[in-house]
């Protein structure tokens, strides 16, 4: 992450960024990512952990079979509703 931030990007795409690291390091990384968002950086956060995606996101896009099936504000969405959409329910 530090190497990419040294390039002064306007946007980051993070695919499962905290996977495989300890809980303390995970918290530090996500705190830094949220600070970047607060400063105006765009961050695309890809996560298979729904609770994590909802906790750190302003907006959640649900994709199925390479197509967008829902575009949700994370504050208005609970984990079960997203799982239902993923499984094929209505948005």
C-alpha positions in Angstrom: 0.0 0.0 0.0 2.8 2.4 0.9 4.5 1.9 -2.5 1.3 2.7 -4.4 0.6 5.8 -2.2 4.1 7.1 -3.0 2.9 7.6 -6.6 0.2 10.1 -5.3 -2.7 8.4 -7.0 -6.2 9.9 -7.3 -7.8 6.5 -7.0 -7.0 3.1 -5.4 -8.5 -0.3 -6.3 -8.1 -2.5 -3.3 -9.0 -6.2 -3.8 -9.4 -7.9 -0.3 -6.8 -5.6 1.2 -6.8 -6.9 4.8 -6.9 -10.6 3.9 -4.2 -12.7 5.5 -2.9 -10.1 8.0 -3.4 -9.9 11.8 -6.3 -8.0 13.3 -4.2 -5.0 14.6 -2.5 -4.5 11.1 -5.9 -4.8 9.5 -7.3 -2.0 11.7 -4.3 0.2 10.9 -4.6 -0.3 7.1 -8.4 0.3 7.1 -7.9 3.4 9.2 -5.4 4.8 6.7 -7.7 3.9 3.8 -10.6 5.7 5.5 -8.3 8.8 6.1 -7.6 8.8 2.4 -11.3 8.7 1.6 -11.9 11.6 4.0 -9.3 13.6 2.1 -11.1 13.0 -1.2 -9.4 10.0 -2.7 -11.6 7.5 -4.6 -11.3 4.0 -3.3 -12.8 0.9 -4.9 -12.9 -1.7 -2.2 -13.5 -5.3 -3.2 -14.4 -7.6 -0.4 -16.0 -11.0 0.0 -16.8 -10.1 3.7 -20.1 -8.4 3.5 -20.0 -6.9 7.0 -16.6 -5.4 6.2 -17.9 -4.0 2.8 -20.9 -2.4 4.5 -18.8 -1.0 7.4 -16.2 0.8 5.1 -18.3 1.8 2.1 -20.5 4.7 1.2 -22.0 2.8 -1.7 -22.2 -0.9 -2.4 -22.4 -2.3 -5.9 -23.6 -5.9 -6.1 -22.5 -7.9 -9.2 -23.6 -11.3 -10.4 -22.4 -13.0 -13.6 -20.3 -9.9 -14.4 -23.3 -7.6 -14.3 -24.4 -5.0 -11.9 -27.6 -6.1 -10.2 -27.8 -3.5 -7.4 -26.5 -0.1 -6.5 -27.1 0.5 -2.8 -26.2 3.2 -0.2 -24.4 1.1 2.5 -26.1 3.0 5.4 -29.6 1.9 4.1 -28.6 -1.7 3.6 -28.2 -4.7 6.0 -26.1 -7.7 5.4 -29.0 -10.1 4.9 -30.6 -7.9 2.2 -27.3 -7.9 0.3 -27.0 -11.6 0.5 -30.6 -12.0 -0.8 -29.7 -9.8 -3.8 -26.5 -11.8 -4.4 -28.6 -15.0 -4.4 -30.9 -13.6 -7.0 -33.6 -11.6 -5.1 -34.7 -8.2 -6.1 -32.8 -5.0 -5.3 
